[in-house]
Amino acid sequence: MTLSGKILIFVYFVELSKYQSLIMSKKTGKSPDISVASVSGKKIVDSAESKDLLGKMDSFLDQRLGWLIWVIMSITFLFSLLLFDSRVSLSGDDSFYIIRASDFIHSFKYPAFQGSLYPMVLSLFVAIFGISLVPLKMLSLISVMGFMYLFFIAFRNRIPSSLLVIALLALSVNSFILYYSSQTYNEAFYLMGQMLIVLVFFRNFIDKEQTFAFRQDLKRHFILALSLLALTLTKNMGFSAVLAVGAYFILRGQWKNLFYAVAAFSIVFLAFQGIKYLLWNDGGMQFSSQGSGLLNKDYYNPQAGKEDLSGFYTRFIDNSNLYFSKHFVSVIGLRAVVPIMTVNSLVTVLIYLLGLGSLLFTYKKNRYLFFIGLLTGAFLLITFVVLQTKWDQSRLIIPAVPMLLLMIFALFYYSSRIKRFSMLQISIPVLALLIFFQSLAATAVAVKANMEISGIYGGLTPDWKNYLKASELAAENLPKDAIIACRKPSISFVYGKGRNFYGIMQLPNYSSDVFIKNWEKEESAYMLFNYADFTGKHLPPDLYKTLKENMQAMIFVGDTVYFADKVSDSIKEPFAAQLRLAGFNYISSVNEFKSILRDGKILKLYYPDSLLYQLQSAGVTHILTANLRRNNTKKDGMIINTVERYMAFIQEKYPQIFTKVSQVGDDNNEPATLVEINYKQYGRSVKKPALK
């Protein structure tokens, strides 16, 4: 057991020993059992004082909440500092928020993708500190501390104190939550915004269910609508909160509130859309660009088509298993995180039963917790339906973890208050201690690992060190108007102090149907060659030059690679004669090509000119290549080769177009290389290709 764990146990028992003497001086108080509310900071309790274990725990903690929250806040702050990571995440997603913040503050470009509010707020830090990671991460640290304090303010006097303290203590030492206090993801900011919604809803709609004057009613609904808008502008998943509010009003039969809430949110949302259109000429919905991708079977391959109803059902089942039996139980400390983790459907079903049971109990016992259950349920259900299962990241359910944990404890709490189930009461402190110390142990390991890391390159493998150093050197040494293409542009942007990097995130896969239709229109124009036929053979210079200059496309049919030349009638005959003389065969009939495809082989098509034109139209002058590992735990030669393949297709047609400028790292140590693009190497700039 860690030293901090021993100290906490010691403090707990010291305070417990004082309980008998202190409780005698306590004024008459009541433990919440049915429902609690807060008016002017005073607790209103509907049930008689309870003398059972939970009642005593609540009474004990009621008297100490005033100073316990500062102890918990101090623990949260301490572990946040111990876990503070001054580097960017290697996924690169968090760095995109910095790019959008920089674009907003410097170019007034609206940050449309993934939510606009967080980059707007982050842009204030960019304006003051520039592209400096530690100051920018302070916003997330502030957000986590704000979330913890708002959690306390929202639930104090509204739920049993034992539930509140258990949840806060578990969160205060949870490395999965505290990780986001030193990242530029928007999870911490969303957690704080979500708690603001909860507080607004509690104070304006659950604390006060009496009839209001028309003006007062409008005021509270517009305050709620503005809070909801802020959450939806932070994350697209914030729209789940809108559904949760509507569901609460429906299930509680509050039809007037439902009507006002829908009207107020619609007005506020449309007003914002109007302002956005006036300022940025952007009238599109925030989630339209990301949402259309989420509807695809494969987010990164639109050509695979849209998901059908059966596919969404499969997504829901698979994601439920992934995020409940794998990620949720790991985040709360009940399962160790290992490189390969399996799912367990029984655990998934159990968590669903616990969540549904909690909703049923809290519907009658505690309206505040019931709303939290709806809020969490809406978030998770939408998440499980829309997310691609391949993403499989605990980050995607972090906003739901605190509330789901609270709901599970609430089920144990209220069910054990039933006389025949009173023996279950002991399970609550036992489970709470288990989760607390398991989380604390995992956090201690994370702290130790973090303490061994120093500097912006600390703890990185050679592939990443070389890539980041090359990004930094490129930004420092290339002309100001240079634009560098790379695999991780957001990370390069941060390490390059805001220099312009262009992302090659995936290879465009062009339509084979268009290619075949064009071939059918010009039957005699195309000649298809198998790459394998040229292996080990020496080509006459004239033939080699003609093959390269007339190359139209590279085609992958299963494991076979072809290239297609499109030749004019003026050179077709002499070109064919050269091929016959050199002993090369080719396909000139579109029907013969179609026959190759009849076995259901996967076809991929790439146009070298289109790939090169894409770079030229973006103003790209250089490319940064790297040896970034697919499996970051070992060096096995398997790398993320998107950029290298992109270049290889271009180089097949233009062999001399790339010139090496510099290299970071030796050839045997996963180097990163900077090359310059010589667009005029062949006497002209690349023109936009007619064939797409």
C-alpha positions in Angstrom: 0.0 0.0 0.0 1.3 3.5 -0.8 2.2 6.0 1.8 -0.6 8.3 0.8 -3.1 5.5 1.2 -1.9 4.7 4.7 -2.2 8.4 5.7 -5.7 8.6 4.3 -6.8 5.5 6.3 -5.2 6.9 9.4 -7.0 10.2 9.0 -10.3 8.4 8.4 -10.0 6.3 11.6 -8.9 9.4 13.7 -11.9 11.3 12.5 -14.2 8.3 13.1 -12.9 8.1 16.7 -14.0 11.7 17.2 -17.4 11.0 15.9 -19.1 10.0 19.1 -18.0 13.1 20.9 -18.7 15.5 18.1 -22.1 14.0 17.2 -23.4 14.9 20.7 -23.0 18.6 19.9 -24.7 18.3 16.5 -28.0 20.1 16.0 -30.9 18.0 15.0 -30.3 16.9 11.4 -31.9 14.3 9.0 -30.4 12.0 6.6 -31.7 12.2 3.0 -33.6 9.1 1.9 -36.4 10.1 -0.4 -35.5 13.4 -1.8 -33.5 16.4 -0.9 -33.5 20.0 -2.1 -31.6 23.1 -1.4 -33.1 26.5 -0.6 -30.7 29.2 0.5 -28.1 26.6 1.3 -30.2 24.7 3.7 -31.1 21.0 3.3 -34.7 20.0 3.1 -35.3 16.4 4.0 -38.5 14.4 3.5 -37.7 11.4 5.7 -37.1 10.8 9.3 -33.6 10.5 10.7 -32.1 7.1 10.1 -29.9 5.2 12.6 -28.6 2.6 10.2 -25.0 2.5 8.8 -25.7 4.8 5.9 -27.7 7.2 8.0 -24.7 7.5 10.4 -22.3 7.9 7.5 -24.5 10.7 6.1 -24.8 12.4 9.4 -21.0 12.1 10.0 -20.1 13.6 6.6 -22.8 16.3 6.7 -20.9 18.0 9.5 -17.6 17.9 7.6 -18.4 18.7 4.0 -17.3 22.3 4.4 -13.6 21.3 4.9 -13.7 17.9 3.2 -14.2 19.6 -0.2 -11.0 21.6 0.2 -9.1 18.4 1.1 -10.5 16.7 -2.0 -9.7 19.7 -4.1 -6.2 19.7 -2.8 -5.8 16.0 -3.6 -7.1 16.6 -7.1 -4.7 19.5 -7.6 -1.7 17.6 -6.2 -2.2 14.5 -8.4 -3.0 16.7 -11.4 0.4 18.4 -11.0 2.2 15.0 -10.4 0.6 13.7 -13.6 1.1 16.9 -15.6 2.5 16.1 -19.1 4.2 19.0 -20.9 4.2 17.1 -24.2 1.4 16.8 -26.8 -0.5 13.5 -27.3 1.0 11.4 -30.0 -2.5 10.8 -31.5 -2.4 14.4 -32.7 -6.1 15.1 -32.1 -5.5 17.4 -29.2 -3.1 19.5 -31.3 -5.8 20.3 -33.8 -7.6 22.3 -31.1 -4.5 24.4 -30.8 -4.4 24.9 -34.6 -8.1 26.0 -34.6 -7.5 28.3 -31.6 -4.5 29.9 -33.5 -6.6 30.2 -36.7 -9.4 31.9 -34.8 -7.3 34.4 -32.9 -5.0 35.3 -35.8 -7.3 34.9 -38.9 -10.7 35.0 -37.3 -11.5 31.6 -38.9 -14.4 29.9 -37.3 -13.4 26.6 -35.7 -16.2 24.5 -37.2 -15.0 20.9 -36.7 -15.5 19.0 -33.4 -17.0 22.0 -31.5 -16.1 25.7 -31.6 -16.4 27.0 -28.1 -13.3 25.3 -26.6 -10.9 26.5 -29.4 -12.4 30.0 -29.0 -11.6 30.1 -25.3 -8.2 28.4 -25.9 -7.5 31.2 -28.4 -7.2 33.7 -25.5 -4.4 31.7 -24.1 -2.8 31.5 -27.6 -3.0 35.2 -27.9 -1.2 35.7 -24.5 1.3 32.9 -24.5 1.6 31.9 -28.2 2.1 28.2 -29.1 3.5 27.2 -25.8 2.2 23.9 -24.4 2.3 24.4 -20.7 0.3 27.6 -20.5 -2.2 26.2 -23.0 -2.7 23.2 -20.9 -3.5 25.4 -17.9 -7.0 25.8 -19.3 -7.6 22.1 -18.9 -6.3 22.1 -15.3 -8.6 25.0 -14.5 -11.5 23.1 -16.1 -10.9 19.9 -14.1 -10.7 21.9 -10.8 -13.8 23.8 -11.9 -15.6 20.5 -12.7 -14.8 19.1 -9.2 -16.0 22.2 -7.4 -19.2 22.5 -9.5 -19.8 18.8 -8.8 -19.7 19.5 -5.1 -21.9 22.6 -5.4 -24.4 20.9 -7.6 -24.9 17.8 -5.4 -24.4 19.2 -1.9 -27.6 19.1 0.0 -29.3 17.4 -3.0 -28.0 13.8 -2.7 -26.8 11.8 0.4 -23.4 13.1 1.6 -21.9 9.6 1.5 -22.6 9.3 -2.2 -21.2 12.8 -2.8 -17.9 12.2 -0.9 -17.5 8.7 -2.3 -17.7 10.0 -5.9 -15.5 13.0 -5.3 -12.8 10.9 -3.6 -12.8 8.4 -6.4 -12.5 11.1 -9.0 -9.8 13.0 -7.1 -7.2 10.2 -7.5 -8.3 8.8 -10.8 -5.5 9.1 -13.3 -7.8 8.5 -16.3 -9.8 11.7 -15.4 -6.8 13.7 -14.2 -4.9 12.9 -17.4 -7.1 15.4 -19.2 -6.1 18.2 -16.8 -2.8 18.4 -18.7 -4.0 17.8 -22.3 -5.4 20.1 -24.9 -8.3 17.8 -25.6 -11.7 19.3 -24.8 -12.7 16.6 -22.4 -11.9 18.6 -19.3 -13.7 21.7 -20.6 -16.7 19.5 -21.5 -16.8 18.0 -18.0 -16.9 21.5 -16.5 -19.6 22.6 -19.0 -21.7 19.5 -18.3 -21.6 20.3 -14.6 -22.7 23.8 -15.3 -25.7 22.4 -17.1 -26.5 20.2 -14.1 -26.2 23.1 -11.7 -28.5 25.3 -13.8 -31.1 22.6 -14.2 -31.0 21.7 -10.5 -31.5 25.2 -9.3 -34.0 26.4 -11.8 -36.1 23.3 -12.5 -35.9 20.7 -9.7 -35.4 22.9 -6.7 -38.2 25.1 -7.9 -41.2 23.2 -9.4 -43.8 25.8 -8.4 -45.7 28.0 -10.9 -43.7 31.0 -12.2 -44.7 34.3 -13.6 -44.3 34.4 -17.4 -41.3 36.6 -17.4 -39.5 34.5 -14.8 -40.4 31.3 -16.6 -38.8 32.7 -19.8 -35.7 33.8 -18.0 -34.9 30.4 -16.5 -35.6 28.6 -19.8 -33.3 30.9 -21.7 -30.6 30.5 -19.1 -30.9 26.8 -19.6 -31.0 27.2 -23.4 -27.8 29.2 -23.4 -26.1 26.6 -21.1 -27.2 23.8 -23.5 -25.9 25.8 -26.5 -22.5 26.2 -24.8 -22.3 22.4 -24.3 -23.3 21.6 -27.8 -20.7 24.0 -29.1 -18.1 22.3 -27.0 -18.8 18.8 -28.3 -21.3 17.5 -30.8 -22.2 14.9 -28.2 -23.5 17.9 -26.1 -26.8 17.5 -28.0 -27.4 14.4 -25.8 -28.0 16.9 -23.0 -30.8 18.5 -25.0 -32.4 15.1 -25.3 -32.0 14.4 -21.6 -33.7 17.6 -20.6 -36.6 16.8 -22.9 -36.8 13.3 -21.6 -36.9 14.5 -18.0 -39.8 16.9 -18.7 -41.7 14.2 -20.6 -41.2 11.5 -17.9 -42.2 14.0 -15.1 -45.2 15.1 -17.1 -44.0 18.7 -17.3 -45.4 19.6 -20.7 -45.3 23.3 -20.3 -41.6 23.1 -19.4 -41.1 20.9 -22.4 -42.7 23.4 -24.8 -40.8 26.3 -23.3 -37.5 24.4 -23.4 -37.8 23.4 -27.0 -38.9 27.0 -28.0 -36.0 28.6 -26.0 -33.3 26.3 -27.3 -34.6 26.7 -30.9 -34.5 30.5 -30.7 -31.1 30.6 -29.1 -29.7 28.0 -31.6 -31.1 29.8 -34.6 -29.8 33.1 -33.3 -26.4 31.7 -33.0 -26.6 30.2 -36.5 -27.6 33.7 -37.8 -24.6 35.4 -36.1 -22.3 32.7 -37.4 -23.6 33.3 -40.9 -23.2 37.1 -40.6 -19.6 36.9 -39.2 -18.2 33.9 -41.1 -20.7 33.3 -44.0 -21.1 29.8 -42.5 -24.7 28.7 -42.1 -23.9 25.0 -41.9 -24.7 22.8 -38.9 -21.8 22.2 -36.6 -22.1 18.4 -36.7 -22.7 18.2 -40.5 -19.1 17.5 -41.6 -18.3 15.1 -38.8 -21.8 13.6 -38.7 -21.8 12.6 -42.3 -18.6 10.7 -41.7 -20.1 8.9 -38.7 -22.9 7.6 -40.9 -20.3 5.8 -43.2 -19.5 2.2 -42.7 -15.9 3.3 -42.6 -15.3 6.9 -41.5 -12.1 7.1 -43.5 -13.4 5.4 -46.6 -16.6 7.0 -47.8 -16.7 4.7 -50.9 -17.6 1.8 -48.6 -21.1 3.3 -48.4 -23.5 4.3 -45.6 -24.2 2.2 -42.6 -27.6 0.4 -42.6 -29.9 -0.3 -39.7 -28.3 -3.7 -39.1 -24.9 -2.1 -39.0 -25.9 0.5 -36.4 -27.3 -2.3 -34.2 -24.0 -4.1 -34.5 -22.2 -1.0 -33.6 -24.4 -0.5 -30.5 -23.7 -4.0 -29.3 -20.0 -3.9 -30.0 -19.4 -0.5 -28.5 -21.4 -1.4 -25.4 -19.1 -4.3 -24.9 -16.0 -2.3 -25.6 -16.8 0.7 -23.5 -18.5 -1.0 -20.5 -16.6 -4.3 -20.0 -13.3 -2.9 -21.2 -13.0 0.8 -20.7 -15.4 1.8 -17.9 -14.3 -0.9 -15.5 -10.7 0.0 -16.2 -11.2 3.7 -15.6 -12.8 3.1 -12.2 -10.0 0.8 -11.2 -11.7 -2.6 -11.3 -9.7 -4.0 -14.2 -6.0 -3.7 -15.0 -5.1 -2.1 -18.4 -3.0 -4.5 -20.5 -2.0 -4.2 -24.2 -4.6 -6.8 -25.3 -7.9 -6.6 -23.5 -10.9 -8.8 -24.3 -14.6 -7.8 -23.8 -17.0 -9.6 -21.5 -20.7 -9.5 -22.4 -21.7 -10.5 -18.9 -20.1 -7.4 -17.4 -21.8 -5.3 -20.1 -25.2 -6.7 -19.2 -24.5 -6.2 -15.5 -23.7 -2.6 -16.0 -26.8 -2.1 -18.1 -28.9 -3.7 -15.3 -27.2 -1.5 -12.7 -27.9 1.6 -14.7 -31.5 0.8 -15.4 -32.1 -0.2 -11.8 -30.6 3.1 -10.7 -33.0 5.0 -13.0 -36.0 3.1 -11.6 -35.0 3.8 -8.0 -34.0 7.4 -8.4 -37.2 8.2 -10.3 -39.0 8.0 -7.0 -36.2 8.5 -4.5 -34.1 11.4 -5.9 -35.1 13.6 -8.9 -31.5 15.0 -9.1 -29.9 11.7 -9.6 -32.7 10.7 -11.9 -31.8 13.6 -14.2 -28.1 12.6 -14.0 -29.1 9.1 -15.1 -31.0 10.5 -18.1 -28.0 12.8 -19.0 -25.5 9.9 -18.8 -27.8 7.4 -20.6 -28.4 9.7 -23.5 -24.7 10.4 -23.9 -23.8 6.8 -23.8 -26.6 5.5 -26.1 -25.8 8.0 -28.8 -22.1 7.3 -28.4 -22.5 3.6 -28.8 -24.6 4.1 -32.0 -22.6 6.7 -33.9 -19.0 5.9 -33.1 -16.9 3.6 -35.2 -15.9 0.5 -33.2 -12.3 0.7 -34.5 -11.8 3.9 -32.5 -12.0 2.0 -29.2 -10.7 4.8 -26.8 -11.6 5.4 -23.2 -11.5 9.1 -23.9 -14.8 8.9 -25.7 -16.7 8.0 -22.6 -14.8 10.0 -20.0 -17.6 12.7 -19.7 -20.0 9.9 -18.7 -17.7 8.1 -16.2 -18.3 10.4 -13.1 -22.1 10.3 -13.4 -22.3 6.6 -14.2 -20.2 5.8 -11.2 -22.5 8.0 -9.0 -25.6 6.2 -10.4 -24.2 2.8 -9.6 -23.5 3.8 -6.0 -27.0 5.4 -5.8 -28.6 2.0 -6.7 -26.7 0.3 -3.9 -27.6 3.1 -1.6 -31.3 3.3 -2.1 -31.9 -0.5 -2.5 -30.0 -1.1 0.8 -32.2 1.4 2.6 -35.0 -1.1 2.1 -35.2 -3.0 5.4 -34.9 -6.5 3.9 -31.9 -5.5 1.9 -30.2 -3.6 4.7 -27.3 -6.0 4.8 -26.2 -4.6 1.5 -25.2 -1.3 3.2 -21.8 -2.6 4.1 -21.1 -3.2 0.4 -21.1 0.6 -0.2 -18.0 1.5 1.9 -16.3 -1.7 0.8 -16.8 -1.0 -2.9 -15.9 2.6 -2.4 -12.6 1.7 -0.6 -11.9 -0.9 -3.3 -12.4 1.6 -6.2 -10.5 4.4 -4.3 -7.4 2.3 -3.5 -7.4 0.6 -6.9 -7.5 4.0 -8.6 -4.9 5.3 -6.2 -2.6 2.4 -7.0 -2.9 2.9 -10.8 -2.4 6.6 -10.3 0.8 6.0 -8.3 2.2 3.9 -11.1 1.3 6.7 -13.6 2.9 9.3 -11.4 6.1 7.3 -11.1 6.3 6.9 -14.9 5.6 10.6 -15.4 8.3 11.6 -12.9 10.9 9.7 -15.1 10.0 11.9 -18.1 11.7 15.2 -18.6 11.6 17.7 -21.4 9.5 17.9 -24.5 11.1 14.8 -26.0 11.3 12.8 -22.7 9.9 9.3 -22.8 9.6 9.2 -26.6 10.9 6.4 -28.8 13.5 7.3 -31.5 10.9 7.4 -34.3 8.9 10.1 -32.6 12.0 12.0 -31.3 13.4 12.2 -34.8 10.0 13.2 -36.3 9.4 16.0 -33.8 13.0 17.3 -34.0 12.7 17.3 -37.8 9.4 19.3 -37.5 11.2 21.8 -35.3 14.2 22.1 -37.6 12.1 22.4 -40.7 10.1 25.2 -39.1 13.3 27.0 -38.1 15.3 26.7 -41.3 12.9 26.7 -44.2 11.7 30.0 -45.8 8.6 31.6 -44.1 6.4 30.8 -47.1 7.3 27.1 -47.1 4.6 24.6 -46.5 5.6 21.1 -45.3 3.4 18.1 -45.9 3.6 15.3 -43.2 1.6 12.6 -41.5 0.9 14.4 -38.2 0.5 18.1 -39.1 -1.1 19.1 -35.8 1.8 17.8 -33.8 4.3 19.3 -36.2 2.4 22.6 -35.9 2.9 22.7 -32.1 6.6 21.7 -32.2 7.1 24.0 -35.1 5.7 27.0 -33.1 2.8 27.6 -35.4 4.5 27.0 -38.8 2.4 25.9 -41.7 2.2 22.1 -42.0 -0.1 20.2 -44.5 -1.5 16.9 -43.5 -1.4 13.7 -45.7 -3.7 11.8 -43.5 -4.9 9.2 -46.0 -4.5 8.3 -49.7 -7.3 9.4 -52.0 -8.9 6.3 -53.5 -10.4 7.3 -56.8 -13.5 5.8 -58.5 -12.7 2.7 -60.6 -16.2 3.1 -62.3 -15.1 6.5 -63.8 -11.9 5.0 -65.0 -13.7 2.1 -66.7 -16.3 4.4 -68.3 -13.5 6.6 -69.7 -11.8 3.5 -71.1 -15.1 2.5 -72.7 -15.4 5.9 -74.4 -11.8 5.7 -75.7 -11.4 2.0 -76.2 -8.0 2.1 -78.0 -6.4 4.8 -75.8 -5.5 2.8 -72.7 -2.8 0.2 -72.3 -2.6 -1.7 -69.0 0.7 -3.3 -67.8 1.5 -5.7 -65.0 4.4 -4.4 -62.9 5.6 -8.0 -62.4 6.5 -8.2 -66.1 9.1 -5.5 -65.7 10.9 -7.0 -62.7 14.7 -7.4 -63.4 14.4 -6.2 -67.0 16.4 -3.4 -68.6 14.3 -1.0 -70.7 15.6 1.1 -73.6 15.7 4.8 -72.6 13.1 5.9 -75.1 10.7 3.2 -74.0 11.2 4.0 -70.4 10.6 7.7 -71.0 7.4 7.0 -73.0 6.0 4.7 -70.3 6.6 7.3 -67.6 5.4 10.3 -69.5 2.1 8.6 -70.5 1.4 6.9 -67.2 -2.2 7.7 -66.2 -3.0 5.5 -63.2 -1.8 2.8 -60.8 -4.2 0.1 -60.2 -4.2 -2.6 -57.4 -6.4 -5.6 -58.2 -6.1 -8.0 -55.2 -2.3 -8.7 -54.9 -1.6 -7.7 -58.5 -0.3 -4.2 -59.4 -0.9 -2.6 -62.8 -0.2 0.7 -64.3 -2.2 2.3 -67.1 -0.8 4.4 -69.9 -2.9 6.6 -72.1 -1.3 7.3 -75.4 -2.3 9.4 -78.4 -2.9 7.9 -81.8 0.2 9.6 -83.1 2.6 7.5 -81.0 0.5 4.4 -80.5 1.8 2.3 -83.3 5.6 3.0 -82.8 5.0 2.6 -79.0 3.3 -0.8 -79.5 6.2 -1.9 -81.8 8.7 -1.0 -79.1 6.8 -3.0 -76.6 6.6 -6.1 -78.8 10.3 -5.8 -79.6 11.1 -5.6 -75.8 8.8 -8.6 -75.2 6.2 -6.9 -73.1 2.5 -7.8 -73.0 -0.3 -5.4 -72.2 -4.1 -5.3 -71.9 -5.8 -2.9 -74.3 -9.4 -4.1 -74.1 -11.7 -2.8 -71.3 -13.6 -6.1 -71.5 -10.4 -8.1 -70.8 -9.8 -5.8 -67.8 -13.4 -6.4 -66.5 -12.8 -10.1 -66.7 -10.0 -9.7 -64.1 -12.5 -8.1 -61.7 -15.1 -10.8 -61.9 -13.8 -12.8 -59.0 -14.8 -10.1 -56.5 -11.2 -8.8 -56.1 -10.8 -5.5 -54.3 -9.7 -2.7 -56.7 -7.9 0.4 -55.7 -7.0 3.2 -58.1 -4.5 6.1 -57.8 -3.6 8.9 -60.2 -0.1 10.2 -59.8 -0.9 13.6 -61.4 -4.0 14.0 -59.1 -1.9 13.3 -56.0 0.8 15.8 -57.1 -1.7 18.4 -58.1 -3.3 18.1 -54.6 0.0 19.1 -53.1 0.7 21.8 -55.6 -2.7 23.4 -55.2 -2.1 23.5 -51.4 1.2 25.3 -51.9 3.2 22.4 -50.5 6.9 22.9 -51.1 8.4 20.1 -48.9 7.5 16.7 -47.5 8.5 15.3 -44.1 8.8 11.6 -44.1 9.3 9.4 -41.0 9.4 5.9 -39.6 6.6 6.2 -37.1 5.9 2.7 -35.7 2.5 1.1 -36.1 3.1 -0.6 -32.8 4.8 2.0 -30.6 5.9 -0.6 -28.1 8.4 -2.3 -30.4 10.6 -1.7 -33.4 9.6 -4.3 -36.0 9.9 -2.4 -39.2 6.2 -1.9 -39.6 5.5 1.8 -39.9 2.7 4.2 -40.7 3.6 4.6 -44.4 0.8 6.8 -45.7 3.1 9.6 -46.7 5.7 7.3 -48.1 3.1 5.5 -50.3 1.7 8.9 -51.4 5.2 9.9 -52.6 5.9 6.5 -54.2 2.9 6.8 -56.5 4.0 10.3 -57.6 7.6 9.1 -58.0 6.6 6.3 -60.3 5.7 8.9 -62.9 8.2 11.6 -61.9 11.3 9.7 -60.7 13.4 12.9 -60.1 10.8 15.1 -58.5 11.9 14.8 -54.9 15.3 16.1 -53.6 16.5 15.2 -50.1 17.2 18.3 -48.0 18.1 17.0 -44.5 17.7 14.0 -42.2 17.3 13.6 -38.4 18.5 10.3 -37.0 20.8 7.8 -38.7 19.6 5.2 -41.2 19.4 2.4 -38.6 17.6 4.5 -36.0 14.2 5.3 -37.5 15.1 8.6 -39.1 12.9 11.4 -40.3 13.8 13.0 -43.7 12.9 16.3 -45.3 12.6 16.5 -49.1 11.9 19.3 -51.5 9.3 19.0 -54.3 10.8 20.0 -57.7 7.6 20.8 -59.6 9.5 22.2 -62.6 11.9 19.3 -62.8 10.2 18.2 -66.1 10.1 21.7 -67.6 6.6 22.6 -66.5 4.3 22.9 -63.4 1.9 20.1 -62.9 -1.6 20.9 -64.4 -4.8 19.8 -62.9 -5.5 16.3 -64.4 -8.7 15.9 -66.5 -9.3 12.4 -65.3 -10.7 11.9 -61.8 
